[in-house]
Amino acid sequence: MTELAAAPVRSEAPPPGSPPARRLTRRRWRDSRLLVGVLLVLVSVVVGARLFASADATRQWVVAKGSLPAGHVIVAGDLTTVSARLDARTSGRYYPGGRLRDLTGATLARPVDAGELVSGADFAGRNTQSTRLVPVIVKAGRLPALEPGDHVDVYVFSAGSAAATGSGDQTGDQTGDRTNQPAPAVGAGAESLVLHDVEFVGLEKLASGDRSLTLRVPIDNAIQAVAASQSERVDVVKLERDSRGGVGSTGPTSVAGYGR
């Protein structure tokens, strides 16, 4: 009878134990990576704010509303303000918009173009000659088209006044030969220059049809302007400046007239 051998008994190793559980730990605020991240965010916010502010760093600056000649005294309406962005070095030369009213009454030392920024170097010092605003009545048709800031000569015709006639250039003859010129009528009067190179400020049309010119004159010539306004006839001549800003010599200041 066959005997069955018993199978050898296998020894089984006990199963490995479970690894210990690891709990998630909260990051502390001292973590270097967290600090670096926060620092980068702050830097980006500051830089962005600076760039945004500099992109819109515009201010109001004083500019000339129209072209103004040298010697012009600033009145209300001559200047205005514009928005512009200037760097720190340039902005120190020009007047900010808040100084607009402070410039009224200042005298320009040089011509200023329309839209040009106004700086302190554009104005004359305190030793500038004092002036007065004087109205002068002129008949219609006896004055050219004028704009505020233009400079003019003012002539007065006085009937019955005698004028000394010198060389031929005073009567319009460059050669001195007066044989072809009409002789002024006896007692016709004389045309005299009473104001030279004065500034035209404004014009008003009177009910009579005459024109009232407001002129800015040196204080010593104010009485002459007042007297001219009471004369029988006033003639106004607009001055044209040359490339150097001059108007040339006055020429004769009194010439025999030819009637009214």
Secondary structure per residue as TSV (DSSP state, phi and psi in degrees):
chain	resnum	aa	ss	phi	psi
A	1	M	-	360.0	130.8
A	2	T	-	-78.6	134.1
A	3	E	-	-101.6	135.3
A	4	L	-	-88.6	128.1
A	5	A	-	-80.7	140.6
A	6	A	-	-74.3	134.4
A	7	A	-	-68.2	141.3
A	8	P	-	-65.2	141.0
A	9	V	-	-82.3	122.8
A	10	R	-	-83.6	136.4
A	11	S	-	-90.9	121.4
A	12	E	-	-96.2	130.7
A	13	A	-	-74.7	144.6
A	14	P	-	-65.0	144.6
A	15	P	-	-62.7	145.4
A	16	P	-	-62.9	147.7
A	17	G	-	-74.1	154.8
A	18	S	-	-68.6	138.1
A	19	P	-	-65.9	152.2
A	20	P	-	-66.4	140.4
A	21	A	-	-71.4	139.1
A	22	R	-	-106.8	122.2
A	23	R	-	-84.8	141.8
A	24	L	-	-70.1	131.2
A	25	T	-	-102.0	144.3
A	26	R	-	-77.5	134.6
A	27	R	-	-67.0	135.7
A	28	R	-	-87.4	155.9
A	29	W	T	-69.0	-12.0
A	30	R	T	-85.8	2.2
A	31	D	-	-62.9	127.7
A	32	S	H	-63.3	-37.5
A	33	R	H	-67.2	-36.5
A	34	L	H	-66.5	-41.5
A	35	L	H	-64.2	-40.8
A	36	V	H	-63.5	-40.7
A	37	G	H	-63.6	-44.3
A	38	V	H	-64.0	-39.8
A	39	L	H	-63.5	-41.3
A	40	L	H	-63.4	-38.9
A	41	V	H	-64.6	-44.3
A	42	L	H	-63.0	-43.0
A	43	V	H	-62.2	-43.2
A	44	S	H	-64.9	-36.5
A	45	V	H	-67.1	-44.0
A	46	V	H	-65.0	-45.7
A	47	V	H	-64.1	-41.5
A	48	G	H	-63.1	-40.0
A	49	A	H	-65.4	-39.9
A	50	R	H	-64.6	-42.8
A	51	L	H	-64.5	-39.9
A	52	F	H	-66.1	-40.3
A	53	A	H	-67.5	-40.9
A	54	S	H	-70.0	-28.4
A	55	A	H	-69.7	-21.7
A	56	D	T	-121.9	28.5
A	57	A	-	-84.9	62.8
A	58	T	-	-100.3	147.6
A	59	R	E	-133.4	166.7
A	60	Q	E	-88.5	134.1
A	61	W	E	-129.2	150.3
A	62	V	E	-81.5	130.6
A	63	V	E	-133.8	162.3
A	64	A	E	-78.2	131.7
A	65	K	S	-72.7	-33.0
A	66	G	S	-142.4	176.5
A	67	S	-	-70.4	130.7
A	68	L	B	-123.7	133.8
A	69	P	-	-82.1	164.6
A	70	A	T	-64.0	141.2
A	71	G	T	87.8	-5.6
A	72	H	-	-72.1	137.7
A	73	V	B	-96.8	124.2
A	74	I	-	-65.7	130.5
A	75	V	-	-121.6	168.1
A	76	A	T	-59.6	130.0
A	77	G	T	102.9	-13.3
A	78	D	S	-74.7	-29.9
A	79	L	E	-120.1	156.2
A	80	T	E	-145.2	-174.5
A	81	T	E	-124.8	150.1
A	82	V	E	-133.7	157.4
A	83	S	E	-91.3	128.9
A	84	A	E	-152.8	158.1
A	85	R	-	-114.7	115.3
A	86	L	-	-118.1	146.9
A	87	D	-	-74.2	168.3
A	88	A	H	-60.8	-36.6
A	89	R	H	-70.1	-39.6
A	90	T	H	-77.8	-37.5
A	91	S	H	-63.0	-24.2
A	92	G	T	-69.2	-12.3
A	93	R	T	-91.0	-20.5
A	94	Y	B	-114.7	162.0
A	95	Y	-	-85.8	128.0
A	96	P	B	-71.0	162.9
A	97	G	G	-58.7	-28.5
A	98	G	G	-66.8	-14.7
A	99	R	G	-95.8	9.3
A	100	L	T	-56.0	-50.4
A	101	R	G	-71.4	-22.7
A	102	D	G	-67.9	-19.2
A	103	L	G	-89.0	-7.2
A	104	T	T	-62.7	128.6
A	105	G	T	95.6	-9.4
A	106	A	-	-77.2	151.5
A	107	T	B	-106.2	130.0
A	108	L	B	-73.9	135.6
A	109	A	S	-92.3	-12.4
A	110	R	S	-150.0	161.0
A	111	P	-	-65.6	144.4
A	112	V	B	-126.1	128.8
A	113	D	-	-81.7	159.2
A	114	A	T	-61.4	132.8
A	115	G	T	82.8	0.0
A	116	E	-	-81.6	136.4
A	117	L	B	-63.2	143.0
A	118	V	-	-101.8	129.1
A	119	S	B	-119.9	169.2
A	120	G	G	-64.0	-28.5
A	121	A	G	-71.3	-11.2
A	122	D	G	-80.1	-10.0
A	123	F	B	-113.3	149.2
A	124	A	-	-76.8	164.9
A	125	G	-	-77.2	-173.4
A	126	R	T	-72.8	-12.9
A	127	N	T	-85.5	11.3
A	128	T	-	-63.6	142.2
A	129	Q	-	-62.9	137.9
A	130	S	-	-70.4	148.3
A	131	T	E	-131.9	169.3
A	132	R	E	-135.2	149.9
A	133	L	E	-97.0	121.5
A	134	V	E	-129.1	131.7
A	135	P	E	-82.8	139.9
A	136	V	E	-129.0	126.2
A	137	I	E	-86.5	128.3
A	138	V	E	-129.3	137.8
A	139	K	-	-66.3	147.7
A	140	A	T	-60.4	137.5
A	141	G	T	90.8	-2.1
A	142	R	S	-110.7	23.0
A	143	L	S	-147.8	146.0
A	144	P	-	-78.9	174.3
A	145	A	-	-68.0	127.4
A	146	L	-	-126.7	148.6
A	147	E	-	-118.8	146.3
A	148	P	T	-52.7	131.1
A	149	G	T	104.6	-17.2
A	150	D	-	-66.8	154.7
A	151	H	E	-113.0	144.4
A	152	V	E	-137.8	161.6
A	153	D	E	-106.5	146.7
A	154	V	E	-121.1	124.2
A	155	Y	E	-112.3	148.9
A	156	V	E	-126.3	131.8
A	157	F	E	-99.2	127.3
A	158	S	E	-119.4	117.0
A	159	A	T	-69.7	139.8
A	160	G	T	81.0	-4.1
A	161	S	-	-85.3	142.5
A	162	A	-	-95.7	141.5
A	163	A	-	-123.2	133.7
A	164	A	-	-72.8	126.4
A	165	T	-	-103.9	125.2
A	166	G	-	-98.5	-125.9
A	167	S	S	-69.8	170.2
A	168	G	G	-63.0	-24.8
A	169	D	G	-69.4	-17.6
A	170	Q	G	-77.3	-19.5
A	171	T	G	-106.1	11.1
A	172	G	T	97.7	-1.2
A	173	D	-	-100.4	112.6
A	174	Q	T	-73.1	-17.8
A	175	T	T	-94.3	-15.5
A	176	G	S	89.2	-5.6
A	177	D	-	-87.3	115.5
A	178	R	-	-107.2	14.0
A	179	T	T	-68.6	-27.6
A	180	N	T	-98.2	8.4
A	181	Q	S	-98.4	142.7
A	182	P	-	-69.1	137.6
A	183	A	-	-79.5	136.7
A	184	P	-	-64.5	145.0
A	185	A	-	-66.5	146.5
A	186	V	T	-65.5	127.9
A	187	G	T	74.2	13.9
A	188	A	-	-69.8	-24.9
A	189	G	-	113.9	-170.2
A	190	A	E	-144.3	148.5
A	191	E	E	-102.6	126.0
A	192	S	E	-128.7	142.8
A	193	L	E	-83.3	120.7
A	194	V	E	-111.2	-25.3
A	195	L	E	-137.5	130.3
A	196	H	E	-121.8	130.7
A	197	D	E	55.3	56.5
A	198	V	E	-109.2	156.5
A	199	E	E	-88.7	133.1
A	200	F	E	-85.6	127.3
A	201	V	E	-104.5	-43.9
A	202	G	E	-164.3	170.5
A	203	L	E	-139.0	137.5
A	204	E	E	-132.1	133.0
A	205	K	E	-88.7	126.2
A	206	L	-	-90.0	163.1
A	207	A	T	-62.8	-28.4
A	208	S	T	-74.2	-9.8
A	209	G	S	97.8	-13.9
A	210	D	-	-73.3	171.5
A	211	R	E	-119.0	138.2
A	212	S	E	-106.3	111.5
A	213	L	E	-93.8	132.3
A	214	T	E	-96.8	120.0
A	215	L	E	-116.8	143.5
A	216	R	E	-98.5	117.2
A	217	V	E	-126.6	154.3
A	218	P	E	-58.0	148.7
A	219	I	G	-58.4	-31.2
A	220	D	G	-73.3	-18.4
A	221	N	G	-101.3	3.1
A	222	A	H	-61.0	-39.7
A	223	I	H	-65.7	-33.9
A	224	Q	H	-66.6	-37.8
A	225	A	H	-66.0	-40.5
A	226	V	H	-64.5	-43.3
A	227	A	H	-64.5	-37.8
A	228	A	H	-61.9	-37.3
A	229	S	H	-66.0	-21.7
A	230	Q	T	-97.0	3.3
A	231	S	S	-78.7	169.8
A	232	E	S	-68.1	-35.3
A	233	R	E	-152.3	134.3
A	234	V	E	-120.8	132.4
A	235	D	E	-119.4	136.6
A	236	V	E	-117.1	132.7
A	237	V	E	-121.4	126.0
A	238	K	E	-79.1	134.9
A	239	L	-	-91.0	140.4
A	240	E	-	-113.8	125.9
A	241	R	-	-87.8	147.7
A	242	D	-	-85.1	-173.6
A	243	S	T	-62.6	-22.1
A	244	R	T	-94.9	2.1
A	245	G	S	87.6	3.5
A	246	G	-	-91.0	165.5
A	247	V	-	-117.7	6.9
A	248	G	-	79.4	-179.3
A	249	S	-	-74.2	160.9
A	250	T	-	-73.2	-23.7
A	251	G	-	76.0	-163.5
A	252	P	-	-64.2	140.8
A	253	T	S	-96.5	-7.8
A	254	S	E	-153.8	128.5
A	255	V	E	-137.4	143.7
A	256	A	E	-58.2	136.1
A	257	G	-	-89.3	172.6
A	258	Y	-	-122.9	24.3
A	259	G	-	105.8	172.7
A	260	R	-	-86.8	360.0
